[in-house]
Amino acid sequence: MDLQRQISRKLNEEHIAILALLERFEQALGRLRGEPPAQDDPVWRMLLPQLENALRHEVTRHFALEEDHLFPRLHERGEGDLADLLLEDHKVIREVARPLLDLIGDARDGRLDAPGWRTLKAYGLELAERLGSHAQKEQGALVPLVDEILDEDTDSALAMEYASG
């Protein structure tokens, strides 16, 4: 994909990163066999903070950029159905991410028992499916449109605002 705008390139990078992280998460969840991993399991010790940080970013800053700046522009150019579909995805993903983030924090801090890990696995698999599907949908539909809906000045301003967090 030959992306011209900073925002389209940033979204592309973030989608690729979250898809790779979700794949690692699904693999780690698949290795859980009804028992929590060892407290010192190196995969989970690295994965849990990465997941927590990525999910917090995804459901706050990334979604806000799209909802506040891109979806209204989609509506303006007659692509409101796409914006509405992606917004509905965001709502569902947030509903799954909220309890999952609590479980991830408990797991990271060693406070999650076997039933808690089973719950984390269920929420984790649901989130991986929903967020993975959503990121792929945006890669195919939203990201290419960003080059068309943002002019160079708007793109630069949004990129600076987004980078400054």
Backbone as a ProteinNet text record, in pm:
[ID]
protein_1_A
[PRIMARY]
MDLQRQISRKLNEEHIAILALLERFEQALGRLRGEPPAQDDPVWRMLLPQLENALRHEVTRHFALEEDHLFPRLHERGEGDLADLLLEDHKVIREVARPLLDLIGDARDGRLDAPGWRTLKAYGLELAERLGSHAQKEQGALVPLVDEILDEDTDSALAMEYASG
[TERTIARY]
84.6	0	89.5	71	149	69.2	95.1	18.7	89.9	13.3	69.3	64.7	-32.6	-52.4	12.6	58.8	119.2	19.8	-103.4	-204.9	-234.9	-245	-271.2	-153.5	-32.3	84.9	87.6	51.9	51.1	-55.1	-174.6	-279	-233.8	-174	-124	-23.3	72.5	173.2	107.6	12.6	-52	-136.3	-202.4	-281.2	-190.7	-80.5	13.1	66.3	101.1	154.2	50.1	-73.8	-175.6	-209.8	-211.6	-238.6	-129.2	-4.5	105.6	95.8	63.9	49.8	-67.6	-178.5	-294.4	-262.8	-183.7	-144.2	-61.9	33	112.3	23.7	-72.6	-166	-248.5	-303	-381.4	-297.4	-173.6	-86.1	-61.8	-35.9	-13	-139.4	-255.2	-381.3	-404.8	-368.7	-385.3	-301.5	-191.9	-106.2	-158.4	-254.4	-313.5	-403.4	-381.7	-460.1	-537.8	-608.6	-689.6	-615.7	-485.9	-405.5	-336.1	-318.2	-245.2	-100.1	-38.3	104.5	184.9	306.6	394.9	414	427.7	443.6	562	665.8	785.9	792	678.6	674.4	720.5	830.3	885.5	792.6	715.2	623	518.3	456.2	350.4	405.8	525.7	585.6	609.9	643	664.8	532.3	444.9	322.4	220.7	203.5	99.1	116.4	234.9	248	234.9	282.7	267.1	119.8	43.7	-99.9	-170.2	-138.4	-202.8	-177.9	-54	-21.1	-87.1	-80	-136.5	-288.2	-354.5	-500.8	-544.8	-475.1	-510.6	-494.3	-388.3	-367	-474.6	-501.2	-594.5	-734.1	-784.3	-922.9	-936.4	-826	-835.7	-786.8	-657.1	-601.9	-631.4	-608.7	-629.2	-776.3	-865.1	-1008.4	-1052.7	-1000.9	-1040	-998	-879.6	-835.9	-936.3	-973	-1066.7	-1204.7	-1255.2	-1390.8	-1403.3	-1302.7	-1311	-1272.1	-1181.7	-1126.8	-1152.7	-1163.9	-1178.6	-1322.9	-1394.6	-1532.4	-1622	-1610.6	-1692.3	-1662.1	-1537.3	-1501.1	-1557.3	-1563.4	-1626.4	-1773.7	-1841.1	-1982.1	-1997	-1908.3	-1915.5	-1901.2	-1826.8	-1806.6	-1896.2	-1999.2	-2096.5	-2058.8	-1959.4	-1914.9	-1959.6	-2077.8	-2127.2	-2152.5	-2192.2	-2215.6	-2087.8	-1976.8	-1848.2	-1813	-1827.7	-1797.3	-1883.6	-2011.8	-2102.3	-2065.8	-2029	-1988.1	-1862.9	-1764.7	-1640.3	-1663.4	-1751	-1784.1	-1852.5	-1941.7	-2006.9	-1902.9	-1807.1	-1697	-1624.1	-1594.6	-1524.1	-1600.7	-1731.6	-1812.9	-1803.5	-1814.8	-1809.2	-1669.8	-1567.4	-1429.7	-1403.9	-1452.4	-1435.5	-1502.1	-1619.5	-1691.5	-1614.2	-1542.5	-1461.2	-1329.1	-1272.5	-1141.1	-1143.8	-1252.3	-1257	-1231.1	-1311.9	-1284.4	-1152.9	-1116.3	-990.8	-871.7	-874.3	-764.5	-750.5	-862.7	-856.6	-793	-833.6	-778.4	-629.1	-590	-448.2	-367.3	-419.8	-351	-336.7	-443.4	-436.9	-337.1	-337.2	-243.6	-99.6	-76.8	57.4	108.2	16.7	53.8	47.4	20.8	17.8	-105.7	-214.6	-336.5	-447.2	-416.4	-520.2	-510.4	-621.1	-625.7	-667.9	-681	-714.5	-847.1	-955	-1078.3	-1061.3	-981.8	-954.8	-881.2	-786.8	-714.8	-808.6	-903.2	-1000.7	-1086.1	-1122.7	-1199.6	-1114.8	-988.5	-898.2	-886.9	-877.5	-866.3	-991	-1108.8	-1233.6	-1242.7	-1218.2	-1221.2	-1110.2	-994.2	-881.4	-906.8	-964.9	-995.5	-1102.1	-1201	-1304	-1243.5	-1159.9	-1098.1	-1008.8	-930.8	-841.3	-921.4	-1033.6	-1116.7	-1177.3	-1234.9	-1303.8	-1206.9	-1101.8	-1007	-926.4	-891.2	-819.4	-901.9	-1027.9	-1117.9	-1136.3	-1150.4	-1168.9	-1045.9	-927.5	-805	-791	-824.6	-818.3	-920.9	-1038.9	-1143	-1094.7	-1034.2	-983.3	-867.9	-784.5	-674.1	-726.7	-833.7	-886.7	-974.8	-1043.2	-1142.5	-1106.1	-1066.8	-1042.9	-907.2	-802	-667	-650	-693.5	-678.2	-757.9	-870.9	-952.2	-890.6	-806.8	-747.3	-669.4	-599.1	-525.4	-618.8	-742.3	-839.2	-913	-935	-1018.7	-938.9	-806.8	-724.4	-637.1	-639.8	-543.7	-411.1	-308.4	-174.7	-165.1	-225.5	-218.4	-292	-411.2	-488	-413.5	-358	-281	-164.1	-90.5	24.4	-18.7	-126	-175.2	-221.3	-296.2	-342.5	-225.9	-129.1	-13.3	63.8	80.3	149.7	69.8	-60.3	-145.8	-142.2	-150.6	-151.9	-18	90.7	223.6	249.7	191.1	215.1	130.7	33.6	-46.6	-125.4
-117.3	0	124.1	210.4	334	446.9	470.2	568.6	703	808.7	942.4	1026.5	1004.5	1089.2	1027.3	1115.5	1069.9	989.6	1035.1	966.7	828.8	816.3	683.8	590	641.3	557.8	518.2	611.7	581.7	476.7	493.8	393.6	257.4	255.7	131.7	65.3	142.9	90.2	33.7	108.5	63.6	-61	-68.9	-188.7	-311.2	-295.3	-407	-451.5	-355.4	-387.5	-458.5	-410.1	-473.1	-611.9	-630.7	-763.8	-862.7	-820.7	-908.3	-940.7	-840.1	-862.2	-955.2	-936	-1023.4	-1167.3	-1184.9	-1320.7	-1387.5	-1312.8	-1367	-1396.8	-1309.3	-1327.9	-1454.8	-1472.2	-1592.6	-1718.9	-1715	-1831.5	-1862.4	-1759.2	-1778.8	-1830.5	-1776.6	-1824.7	-1970.2	-2008	-2145.8	-2244.1	-2197.5	-2284.6	-2301.5	-2219.1	-2235.4	-2358.1	-2449.3	-2572.8	-2585.8	-2480.6	-2485.3	-2446	-2429.1	-2387.7	-2256.4	-2172.3	-2047.4	-2078.3	-1991.1	-2010.6	-1986.7	-2034.2	-2008.9	-1857.9	-1814.1	-1671.3	-1611.4	-1691.8	-1641	-1678.4	-1718	-1754.4	-1634.7	-1649.2	-1533.7	-1479.4	-1566.1	-1519.7	-1427.6	-1471.7	-1391.8	-1268.1	-1278.6	-1160.7	-1048.5	-1083.5	-982.2	-941.7	-1038.1	-1014.4	-929.1	-953.4	-882.3	-730	-675.8	-529.1	-475	-551.4	-507.4	-499.8	-600.4	-601.6	-486.4	-467.9	-361.2	-225.2	-196.9	-68.3	-53.9	-157.5	-150.9	-135.2	-209.2	-199.6	-63.5	-13.1	121.1	224.9	215.1	308.2	288.9	165.5	135.8	189.3	162	199.4	343.9	414.8	557	642.6	657.7	752.1	712	586.5	541.3	556	504.3	515.1	660.9	743.2	884.9	957.3	928.1	989.3	958	833.2	793.3	854.9	845.8	892.5	1044.5	1115.5	1261.7	1329.4	1267.1	1336.4	1267.8	1136.6	1066.8	1029.1	976.4	933.9	1050.2	1169.6	1281.9	1315.2	1304.4	1331.3	1223.6	1100.5	994.8	1027.2	1071.8	1110.8	1221.9	1320.8	1434.6	1391.9	1288.4	1245.7	1128.8	1102.6	1001	859.6	844.3	712.4	689.1	741.2	730.4	588.5	500.7	361.1	296.7	324.3	270.7	327.1	457.8	520.6	461.3	442.2	386.8	243	164.6	26.1	20.7	102.8	104.4	156.9	255.2	307.6	200.5	124.5	14.7	-87.9	-118.3	-207.5	-151.8	-22.4	40	18.3	37.1	21	-121.2	-218.4	-358.8	-393.2	-346.2	-374	-313	-191.5	-129.2	-213.1	-267.2	-348.4	-474.6	-531.3	-649.8	-609.2	-498.4	-455.9	-414.5	-351.4	-302.1	-413.3	-519.5	-624.1	-697.1	-708.8	-776.4	-699.1	-567.3	-487	-507.7	-517.9	-546.4	-682.6	-782	-916.8	-919.4	-848	-841.5	-778.5	-670.7	-607.7	-702.6	-775.2	-873.5	-984.3	-1032	-1138	-1087.7	-967.3	-908.2	-897.6	-866.1	-848.7	-978	-1090.8	-1220.3	-1243.8	-1173.4	-1184.9	-1263	-1335.3	-1404.6	-1554.6	-1612	-1755.5	-1830.6	-1962.6	-2044.9	-2003.2	-1981.6	-1935.3	-1798.5	-1711.7	-1581.5	-1594.9	-1687.5	-1711.3	-1767	-1851.3	-1902.2	-1787.4	-1695	-1578.1	-1489.9	-1470	-1391.6	-1455.5	-1587.3	-1656.7	-1633.2	-1643.8	-1624.2	-1481.9	-1383.9	-1244.3	-1217.9	-1275	-1254.1	-1307.2	-1426	-1482.4	-1399.7	-1352.7	-1268.3	-1137.3	-1075.7	-949.9	-970.7	-1076.6	-1102	-1116.6	-1184.9	-1202.9	-1070.4	-997.1	-872.1	-762.5	-741.4	-635	-671.4	-798.3	-840.8	-819.7	-859.9	-841	-692.3	-613.3	-468.9	-404.3	-438.1	-379.8	-416.1	-539.1	-579.7	-503.9	-483.6	-407.1	-264.5	-203.1	-67.1	-62.8	-164.7	-169.3	-169.9	-244	-255.7	-140.3	-77.1	24.3	165.7	182.2	316.6	373.7	297.8	350.5	405.8	334.5	391.7	521.3	534.8	655.4	777.5	754.3	866.6	957	897	978.4	1069	1026.3	1104.3	1208.3	1179.4	1269.4	1376	1360.4	1460.8	1533.5	1666.5	1741.4	1745.2	1793.1	1788.7	1867.7	1986.4	2069.1	2004.1	1952.3	1885.5	1762.6	1687.8	1568.6	1604.8	1707.4	1749.5	1791.6	1869.2	1914.7	1796.7	1705	1587.1	1499.4	1482	1399.2	1459	1591.2	1656.7	1642.3	1664.1	1651.2	1508.5	1412.7	1271.7	1231.8	1278.1	1244.5	1305.8	1422.4	1489.6	1430.9	1350.7	1273.8	1349.3
0	0	0	-95.5	-106.1	-42	86	161.8	160.2	133.5	117	244.4	329.3	446.7	570.7	659.8	784.7	868	872.1	952.7	895.8	765.8	708.3	735.8	728.3	758.1	905.5	994.1	1137.8	1169.8	1115.2	1137.7	1086	969.2	911.4	1005.6	1055.3	1148.3	1274	1329.9	1452.9	1429.1	1315.3	1284.9	1270.7	1201.1	1184.6	1320.6	1406.3	1538.7	1624.6	1624.3	1708.9	1656.7	1527	1471.6	1512	1509.9	1551.4	1700.2	1781.9	1925.5	1954.4	1886.6	1906.8	1867.2	1764.6	1724.6	1834.8	1892.1	2003.8	2123.9	2150.2	2261.4	2240.3	2121.8	2092.7	2109	2064.2	2079.2	2226.3	2305.6	2449	2517	2478.8	2535.8	2498.7	2377.8	2333.6	2413	2470.6	2551.8	2694.2	2735.4	2868.6	2866	2954.8	2957.4	3088.7	3124.9	3246.4	3372.4	3362.8	3477.4	3444.6	3544.4	3519	3481.2	3405.7	3377.8	3505.2	3505.2	3619.2	3634.9	3758.8	3787.5	3712.5	3691.6	3624.6	3476.2	3419.1	3277.2	3193.8	3117.8	3045.8	2936.9	2874.6	2769.7	2829.7	2938.5	2999.5	3068.8	3127.6	3193.5	3093	2969.1	2866.1	2800.9	2778.7	2703.5	2779.6	2908.5	2983.5	2981.9	3012.7	3006	2863.8	2765.6	2626.6	2589.1	2628.1	2600.3	2669.4	2795.8	2872.2	2806.8	2773.5	2710.5	2574.1	2492.9	2357.6	2361.3	2449.1	2456	2507.2	2606.9	2657.3	2546	2469	2357.6	2251.6	2217.2	2107.7	2138.7	2259.5	2290.3	2337.4	2349	2385.1	2268.3	2254.6	2156	2012.1	1978.3	1840.2	1801.2	1885.9	1856.6	1853.8	1945.8	1949.6	1821.8	1771.8	1646	1535.4	1525.3	1420.5	1442.8	1565.3	1594.7	1585.6	1633.3	1638.1	1506.5	1432	1315.1	1181.7	1180.8	1052.9	1022	1120.1	1093.7	1050.4	1113.4	1063.4	916.9	878.4	738.5	644.9	694.1	613.8	591	695.7	681.7	577.7	584.6	491.6	345.8	321.1	182	141.3	222.8	186.1	224.8	311.9	358.1	502.4	536	672.6	717.5	625	663.1	715.4	650.4	695.8	833	849.7	978.5	1089.3	1062.1	1162.8	1198	1098.7	1121.8	1208.8	1177.4	1254.5	1395.8	1410.3	1542.8	1627.4	1567.9	1640.6	1684.8	1598.4	1637.2	1759.2	1758.6	1871	2001	1997	2118.2	2171.4	2083.6	2125	2177.7	2111	2154.1	2291.3	2315.4	2447	2556.3	2526.4	2625.3	2662.2	2568	2595.6	2661	2617.6	2666.5	2813.5	2858.2	2997.7	3099	3100.5	3199.3	3171.8	3045.4	3012.5	3068.1	3060	3114.5	3265.1	3336.1	3480.1	3505.5	3427	3442.1	3408.6	3305.6	3268.4	3381.6	3440.7	3553.4	3671	3702.7	3811.6	3779.6	3656.6	3616.5	3625.1	3577.5	3581.3	3725.1	3817.6	3958	4038	3971.2	4038.5	4123.2	4096.4	4177.2	4107	4001.7	3925.6	3952.4	4000.9	4026.8	3900.2	3910.8	3793.2	3728.8	3806.3	3741.2	3673.9	3734.2	3673.8	3541.2	3534.9	3409.1	3302.3	3342.7	3244.6	3190.9	3279.3	3236.1	3144.9	3181.8	3097.6	2959.4	2955.9	2827.2	2742.5	2804.1	2728.7	2673.9	2759.8	2713.5	2611.9	2636.6	2546.9	2407.3	2398.9	2267.6	2196.3	2273	2211.3	2161.1	2243.7	2201.8	2079.6	2079.8	1966.3	1837.7	1845.8	1726.6	1682.6	1776.3	1741.8	1697.5	1775.2	1742	1617.4	1603.6	1483.7	1358.4	1364	1250.4	1220.4	1325.2	1309.8	1245.1	1294	1237.8	1090.3	1055.6	914.6	831	887.2	817.6	791.5	893.1	875.4	775.6	776.9	680.6	537.5	516	381.2	337.9	434	397	442.4	568	621.2	579.8	602	578.6	436.8	332.4	197.9	177.5	246.7	232.2	300	400.7	473.7	378.5	283.9	186.2	107	87.9	10.6	94.6	223.3	303.6	378.2	385.8	453.5	352.8	359.7	279.3	355.9	292	350.3	480.5	485.4	606.2	722.9	696.5	801.8	850.7	757.8	792.5	883.5	848.6	929.7	1069.2	1077.3	1207.7	1293.1	1233.9	1308.1	1351.4	1264.9	1298.1	1415.6	1416	1527.6	1656.4	1648.1	1766.1	1820	1731.5	1771.4	1833.1	1775.1	1825.8	1962.9	1988.3	2116.7	2228.6	2191.5	2284.6	2382.2
[MASK]
+++++++++++++++++++++++++++++++++++++++++++++++++++++++++++++++++++++++++++++++++++++++++++++++++++++++++++++++++++++++++++++++++++++++++++++++++++++++++++++++++++++

